[in-house]
Amino acid sequence: MYTADSARYEAMPYRRTGRSGLKLPALSLGLWHNFGPDRPVETQRQILRRAFDLGITHFDLANNYGPPPGAAESALGDALRADFAAYRDELVISTKAGHLMWPGPYGEWGSRKYLLSSLDQSLTRMGLDHVDIFYSHRPDPETPLEETMGALHSAVQQGKALYVGVSNYSPEQTREAARILGELGTPLLIHQPRYSMLDRRPEEGLLDTLDELQIGSIAYSPLEQGLLTGRYLDGIPEDSRAASDSPFLSADTVTEDLVRQLRALDDIAKSRGQTLAQLALAWVLRGGRVTSALIGASSARQVEDSVAATRTLDFDAEELARIEAIIKPRP
């Protein structure tokens, strides 16, 4: 029987999410690709237990996470019953809907029909009566934003979600979503954008918008599909994601210029007593603009390595200037 570490809250920093009363750990655990029937159940449970023991109280999912779609939610449901039943009120559990989940015209995007049906299915898979955060996973170009935001509001009104968020929305879409939700009486809590040293698009207006509206943020892919780890410092390993047929990272991405960038960043990381991955996580969290960074893990050891990044989140001006010179996009 699992008993959580009594010291689990002593080292992890927690940050207030926007203007809400909810605090999130600086690192949250995403259950995107390592929670499904192709992974040993005990390994999955070890990852979740170790994360919680280290102060990671937020587990982030989506309806289509697995593979196959839905498997990650089912795996978490099993773990909640086996290990975390006594700790449910110490956990923040989030899920999303927006991508393809079942066939036909009601199986994806942002209609009220799809979002609320998907949430019911997610709750069933996880064995929960509510999630803490329910997201619109992506904007729907054909459904009025009022309908999508109205569905999120209904989820809160029905007691099936405590807070709501959006993911992959532009600054303008985020502003409008916040306006609609505000008029309905359900504040927009958080935005989940992709953000890393190698993908800085949120700096093109989104982070400023979130600051202005006092909305939290949680960055996904802060390690850029593994590129910002030590795996690619000497090219492409045979057992890496880039060497596989993964649709998320191709071998063409790992150019000579990129490897040079990674090696230069690794030198800075070493001077700080960090790994490249720890440097990348700390950089995303620098200055407190980002509430939390989402990590993935295929082992408990990877969770430990990531959490170690939170020991050194501050940068001096010289370090930031050196990093900027390396990662600043060329005109």
N, C-alpha and C positions, 0 to 999 in steps of 0.2 A: 504493500500500500504506500502510495506516494505522500510524503509530507514535505511541504515547501520549506526552503531555507529560511530560517528566522531572520537572517541578515539581508534579505532580498531587496530592501528599500534603502540600504545604507550608502550605496555608491552611484546608482543610476540617477542622472539628472532628469527632472520632470519639468515640462514647460507648459504654461497656460496656452490653451488653444483659442487664439483670437481674443475676443472679449467675453468668452464663456467662462463657466466655472470648471470646465473639464481640463485636466492636465494629462499630457501624454508623455511617455518616456522618450528621451532623445532618440533612442532606437526602437523601432517596432518590428515585429516579425511578420513578413509576408509569406503566405502559404500558397505561392503561385505554382511552383513546378516540382516540388519535392514531396507532395502529399497526395498519394494515389496508390492504386493496387500494385504498381510496378516497383514500389519502394517498401522495404521491410517495415512492418508496423512498429516494431520495437524501436527502430531508428527514428521514426517520426515522433514517437512519444518521448524519446530521449531529447530530441531537439526542443520540443515544447516545454518539457520539464526544466531543462537547463536554462532556456530563455527566461522562464518565470523566476527561477532561482536567482537570476542575475538582474532582476528588476524590470524585465520586459513584460509589461502588463497588457500590451496591445497586440492582438492577433488580427491581421488584415486578410480578408478573403474577397472573392467574387463568385458569382454563381457558376462561371465557366472555368474556374481553376481546377486543375487536376494534373495530368490527364487521367481518365476522360473528364469532361465537364461535370461538375458536381462532386467529384471524388474528394477534393480538398475539404469541402464542407462536411461531407460524411465522415472523413477521417478526424476532423476536429470534433465532431459530435461524439464519436467513440472515445476520444481522449478526454473530453469534458466529463463524460459519464465515469470513465475509469479513474481519472486523476484529479480533475478540477471541480468536481461538484461542490466541494466545500469552499471553493475560492471564486465562484462565479462573480460575486460582487466586487472582487478585486481586479477583474478583467474588463478590458474594453474590446469588444468583438465587433468588427465591421464587415459588411459585405456590400456588393455592388450588383447592378444589373444594367445591361446596355448592349452587350455583344450577343452573338447568336447562341441560343441555348436549346431551342427545339424548332422543328420544321414549321413552316407556315407563316402567315403574315403577322402573328402575334408572338413570335419567338425571339425578337431582338428589338433594339432601338429604344424609344422613349415614350411609348404610349402608356396611358394609365393602365390599360388592360395588361400589358406585358410587365410593367414594373411591379405592380401589386401581386400579380400571379407569381412572378419570380420570387418575390420576397417570401410569400407563403411557402414556396417550395424550399427555399434556403432555410427557413426556420425549421421545417420538418426534417431536413437532412441533418441539421445541427442539434436537433432536440431542444430548441429554445422557444420561449414565448416572445422574445424580442431580441433585437440586436442593439448595440449602443450607437452605431452609425450606419446609415443606409445611404449609398451613393447612387447617383446617376453616373454610369461609367463612361459615357461619352454623349456629346450633344447629338440630337436627332435632327437632321436638316429638313425633315418633312413633317414633324410633329410640333405644334406650337409650344414654345417654352412654358407658357402658362399651364398647359396640360401636364408636362413632365414635372414641373415644380409642384403643381397641385397634387400629383401622386405622392411625391415625397412628403408633402404636408399631411396628406391622408394617413401615411404610414405612422407618423407621429401621433396624429389624432386617434388612431386605432390602437395605440399602445404597442405597436410592433417595432418601433424604432424610437430611441431617445433623442437622437440628433440626425441631421442630414448633411450630405456633402455632394460635391461634384468632382469629376475627374476628366482631364483632357479638354476642359473648356477654355476658350480664349479669354483674354481680359475683358473684352466687351460682353461676351456671353456670361461671364462670371458676374459682372456688374448687374446685368439685367436679371439673372437668376436670383441674386441677392435682393434686388428690389422687389421682385414678385413674392419671394418667400417672406420678406419683411412685412409686406402688406397682408399676407395671410396669417402672420403671427408666429411663423416658424423660422427662426434665424438660420442663415447659411453658416454652418459651423466651420467647414474645412474644405480645402481644395487639394486634390491629389494630382500633381503634375509630374511628368518625367523631368528629372533635373540631375545633372552631374557635371563634373569638370569638362566632359566631352559633349554635353548637350545643355547649353545655357539659355535655351529659349525662354524660360520663365523670367529671365532678367530683362526681356524685351517688353516690359509693361505689366506682366502678371504679378510679380512680387510687389510692385508699387501699388497695384490695385488692391491686393490683399492687405497690405499695410494700411492703406487709406480706409478700407471698409472694416478693418479689424477682424479679418477672417484668418483662421489658421491654415497651415500648409503642411503636407506630408509628402516628401519626395520619394518617388519610386525609381528604380534602376539607378541608384546613386553610384553603383560600381559598373554601370554601363555593360550589363550582360557579362561581367567578369573581365572586361578589358582592363579595368582599373584595379586589378589584383596583380600579383607577381607572375601569373601564368604566361603572359605574352611578352615578357621582357627579352626573350631570345627567339621570338617568332611564334609559330603556331604549334603547340604540342599535339601529338597524334590523338590524345584522348580528350581534347578540349571541345567546347561548343562550336568554335569557329571551324574546326576540322570535321564536324558532323554535318548532317543535312538539316540542322536547325534553321527554321525560318527567321529566327531572331538575331542571328549573328553569322555573317558569311566570312569566308576566308579573305575575300576581297577587301574587307574592312581593315584588316591588319596589314597596313602598308609600312614601308620602311620609315616614312615620316612619323607615323603613329608610334612605332616602336621606339624611335628616338625621343619622342615626347614622353613616353612612359618611363624610359630609363632616366630622363632628366628629373621627372617627378619622383621617381624612386630614390634618387640621390637626396632630394629634399626630405623625403620621408625618413630616410636613415639618419639624417642630421637631427631630426626631431625625436629619434628613438621609436619610430613607427614603421609599420609596413606600408606599402603603397595603398592597400585597401583601407587601412586606418586613416591615412592622410586624406583619401578621397571622401570618406565619411565625415571626418572633422571639417573639411572644407565646405561641404554642403551645409553643415550645421553652424558654420562660423557666424558670429554676430547675432545669433538668435532670431534671424528672420524666418527661418524654416523651423516649424514646431518639432518635427520628427522626421527621421530618415528610415525608409523601409529596407530591411535586409532580408535576403533569402539565405537558406542554409541547407546543406545536405548532410550535415553532421553537427553534433553538439560542440565539437571543437571549433567549427567555423563561427558558431554563435559567440563563443568565448573570445575569439580573435576580434570579432567586430565590436563587441562590448568594450574591449580594451581601448578602442578609439576614444571613448568618452572621457578618458583620463586626461587627454590633452586636446581640448577643443579650441584653445586660444592660439592666435597667430600674431606675430609681430609684423610691423609694416614691411620689413625687408623680405620676410617669407612670402607675404601676399604678393609683393611686387615680382619676386622671382617666379612664383607660380603663374601669375598673370602673363608674364613674358613668354611662358611655355605654352599656355593653353589659349591665349587670345587668338581668335580666328584671324587669319591673314586676309587683307582686303583683296 
